[in-house]
Amino acid sequence: MWRGAIYTLLVALVATSSNPARAQKPGFSFVDKPREKKIDILYDGKLLTAYCYFDSVMKPVLFPVKTVSGITVTRGYPLEPRAGERVDHPHHIGLWMNYESVNGLDFWNNSTAIPYERRPRYGTIYHDKVVSRKASERKATLEVEALWRDHYDKLLLIETTTYNFMVDDNDFIIDRASTLRPAPDTEVTFKDVKDGFLAIRVARELELPSEETAKYVDANGNITEGNVAEFVPATGDYLSSEGIRGNEVWSTRAKWVTLAGRKDGRDVSITIIDHPKNPGYPAYWHARGYGLFAVNPLGQEVFSKGKETLNLKLKSGESVTFRYRIVVHEGQPLTGEQVAAMSKF
């Protein structure tokens, strides 16, 4: 009798291992990969994104970011370069949040490309711990803590971020709420500058069309220079809540901005929605044609040509929270009415 029970158990185990779909629960799940320093976020067993805290990236990022069906909307370079991608700005990786001037330190531009003698001018955001996480069929929540430090390991800021991941039909929705508070007995100033704050670097196909010459990865994986449009055409176009399109979106205020284009033969779009409680709302947009799609609530002087200034200061014991919604959509671009309906979060 016991031999029969063991045989039945072995058959069940083999069947499960040969058919992973049977063992996979529907909806969201997390897969810890501590050796790789990342946490995969899966939906119905397929990767949507990963929370990554690689030593070489200088800040935690979500990388890659995909549509519900699996189309990758983020650039792969420099971690996973793909043919046709520009090889500029090695600090533009996935979806991230940081800033160019925090107590005079540049967190935005930091990367392994910075010469060692210049690194004291830069800051690094270190993943500290996972506070909590929960996954269900319709939603996954990941709360993490990160530490903003200078080159000599001095702590400036403590960041607590909650990610809410959701799927609604063809929409992959990421809600990010980040609270920043100074280290004990520390005052922090975010100087009004251009480079910040929440950003995503998109795939080549979602850049805006351009005939400019640039360095890019060729079909053999080598870096070459030329008209990248002849290699991989760009199809992207920006549209803001104020009805502004294309490159003209840069340096304008808006409640939300959508970047739409075609990739892998499908219509895809990314919409970033500002929150009314964020400082500087509605924010200025640092949205570039070459694939940097960023919202910067703290940089106003450059965007307003000197008419406005915002130097945010936090004293010890104070804090500030930034909330954003990112909608990765597959299909015809969302209408203004649809985005407005999604703007309450």
N, C-alpha and C positions, 0 to 999 in steps of 0.2 A: 504493500500500500504506500509506504513512504517513498519507494522508488518511483511510483506513478506520480506522486505529488511533486517530487523534484523534477521529473521530466516535464510536467505541465508548466512549472515555474520557468525552467530553462527555455521552453518554447516561447513563452510570453516575453521573456527578456530579449531573445533574439528578434522577435517580431517588432518589439519597440525600437531596438537599436537600428534595425534595417529600415524602419519607417519613422524618422524623427517627427514627422507631422502628427503622428498619433500621440506622441508624448508632449507635444507643444500645446500649452493652453492658449486659447484665443486672446487677443488683445496684447497689452504691454507686458514686457518683462525686462529685467536687468541682467546683464552678464558681467560679472567682475573679472577684470584681467589685470591684477595688481602688478605682475611682472612687466606688462606692457604699459602700465600707468594709464589705464583708461577704464571706463565703464560703458559697455555697449547698451544702447537703448533699442530694444526690438519691438516690433509690432507684428503680431501673427508670425513670429519666428524670423522676421526679416529686419535687417538693420535699417533704422531711420537716421540715427546719428549716434555719436559717442562723446561722452564727457572725457576729455583728454587732458592730462597734466604732465606732458612730456618735459623733461629737463631742458631740452633744446629749444623749446618754443617760448619760454619766458613768461607765460601766463596760461591759465586754463582756457581751453577752447572747446567748442562743439565742432567736431570734424570726423567724417564729412557730414554734410546735410543733404538729405534726399527727399524726393517726393514720396507719397504713399506707395506708388508703384515701383519705386526704386531708382528713379532718375537722379543722378548726382548734380546738385546745383552749385556746389562750391568748387573753387579752383583746387587742384591737387598740389601744385608747386608750393613750397619746396619739399613737402613730405612725400607726395606720390605724384610726381610730374607726369603730365599727359601731353601727347603731341598737340601742338598748336597753342599751348599756353605761354603767356608772357612770363619772363623770369625776373620781373622787377619786384621791389618791396617784399623781401623774404619774411617780414614780420606780419604780412597779411595772410592769416591762416584761419580758414573756417569761419566761425561766428564767435566774436569775442567782445569784451568790454574793457577798455583802459584809456589812458589819457597822456598827452604829450608833456604836461608840466604840472607836477605835484611836488610842491616845495622845491621847485627848480629841477626836479629829476624827470627824465623822459622815459615814461613807461611804454608809450605807443611804439616808438621806433626800435626798441631793444630786440636784438636777435643775435645769433652766433656770428653774424657777418660784421658786428661791431669790433674794431680793433681793440685789443686788450687794454691799451693805454687810455682809451676813451671810455671804458666801461664804468668808471666811477660817476659819470654823468647820467647814467641810466638806472632805472628801477626794474624790479622783477616781482611778479605776482606768483606766490607759491600756494599750491593747493595744500591745505592743512588737514582737513578731515571731512568725511561724510557725516552730516548731522543726523539725517534721516532719509528714508526713501520708502516709497510705496507704489505698487503697480497693480492696476486692475484692467478690466477689459477695455475701458474707454479712456483711461487717464493714468499717467505715471508722474510721480512727484519726486524730485531729487533736491535735497537741501544740502548745501556744502558751505564750508568756510575756507576762505583764502586770506593770505597775509601779503600786504604790499610792503616790500622791504627795499632799502637802498643797497648799493654794491657791497657795503660793509656789514650787511645783515641787520641794520637798525630797522625796527618796525615803525612804519608810518601809519598804516591803515589796517583795520580788520574788516573784511568783507564777508557778509553772510548773504548767500544767493539761493533763492528758490526757483527751480525750473519746474514748470508744469507742462507736460507734453500731452497733446491730445490729437485725436484723429476724428475728423468729421467729413465723411464721404471722401472727396478728393483733396481735402485740406489737411496738411500736417501743421499743427499749431504749436508754437513754442511761446509760453509766457515766462518772461524773466523778471524777477523782482530782486534787486540788489541793494542792501543797506550797507553804507560805508560809515565807519566811526573811527576817529583817530585813536592811536595807541594812547595809553595813560600818560598824562602830563605832556601831551603833544598837540600842537596846533598845526593844521594842514591847510594850505592854500592851493586851489586849482586855478592857476593863472589863465586868463582868457587867451586861448590859442586855437589854432585851426584844427590840429589833428586829434580827433576823438570822435565818438565816445563809445557808442555801440555800433558794431560794424560787421559786415560779411563781405568776403572777397569771393566773387562769383566765377563760375566756369566761363571759359572763353566765349562760348556760344551766346551768353547773356550779356556780354559787353555791348556797348553802342557801336554801330558801324563806323569805321574810320579807315582811311588810306595811309595812316602814318606808319613810318618805319619803326620797328621795335625788335628787341631780342626775344626769341621764343624757342621752345623745344621742338625740334624737327621730328620726322618720322623715325629716325634712328636713335632718338633720345639725346641728341647733341644740341648744344645751344648755337643758334644761328641768328643772323640779323637780316631783316627784309620786311616786306609787306605781309604781315601775318594774315591779312584778309584774304590773300590768295591761297592760304593754307587751310584755315578754318574760318569761314565767314561768321561775323557777329550779327546778331538779330535783335539785340535788346533795345528797349526804350523805356524811359522813366515817365511816370505820370504822378503829379502830386495832388493833394486834396484841393489845391487852389487852381487846378486846371493847367498847370505849367508842365511842359513836356521836354524830353531830351536833356541835353547838357544844360539847358537853362534852369533846371531844378537846383543846380548847385548854388549855394549861398542864398537860398530863399527859405522862408519859414513855411511850414506845413504841418498839419495834424497827422498826416500819413503820406507815404510815398510807395508806389508800386513799380517794380522793375519786371517787365514782361518780355518774353522772347520765345524761341523754339530750341529745343534740345532733344536729341535722339528721336527726331521726327514728331515730337509732341509739343503742344503749347504749354509753357510753364511760366509761373510768375512768383515773385517774392514780394510781400508787402510788409513793411515795418510801420507799426502804429505807435505814436507817442501817447503818453498818458497825461491827462490834464493836471495831475498833481506833481508832475516832474518839474524841477527848476527850469526856467527858461521856456516853458510851454507857450505856444507851439515852437518847437526847436528849429534851428537852422539845419540844413541838410548838406552834408559833405559827400555828395553823390557824384562820382566821377564816371566818365564814359569808359575808362579802361578796366572797370570791374570792381572798384571800391564803392560799396554802398553803405554809407554811414550817416548816423544822426548825431549831431553834436549840440547838446543843450547848453554847454558851458563856454563855447567859443562864439562870441558875438562881434567882437571888434573887427576881425578880418572880413566876416561875411556882410557886415553892415557898412563897411568902408569907414570905420571910425565913428559912426553915429551912436553906437551902443557899446557898452562894456559890462562884462559880468566876471568878477573875480570871486569865486565862491570860497568862503573860509569856514572851517569847522574847528571849533575849540574843543578841548578835552571834555568829554561827556556829551557832546552833541553828535548828531548823526543826520544822514540824508539818505533817502530811498529813491531809486530810479526803477520805473516799471516800463516794460516794453512788450508788445505782442508782435511776433513774427509769424506770418502765414505763408507756408510753401504750398502753392496751389498748382494743380494740373488741370488743363482745360482752358477754355476761353478766360481771359483776364477778368478778375472780379470787378464789378461795377462800383461806382462810388457809393451807391446805396447799400450794396453788400458789405463793403468795407465799413461804412458807418454803423451797420448793424453789428459788426464784430468788434467795434471800438470800445465797448463797455466790458472791462475786465479788471 
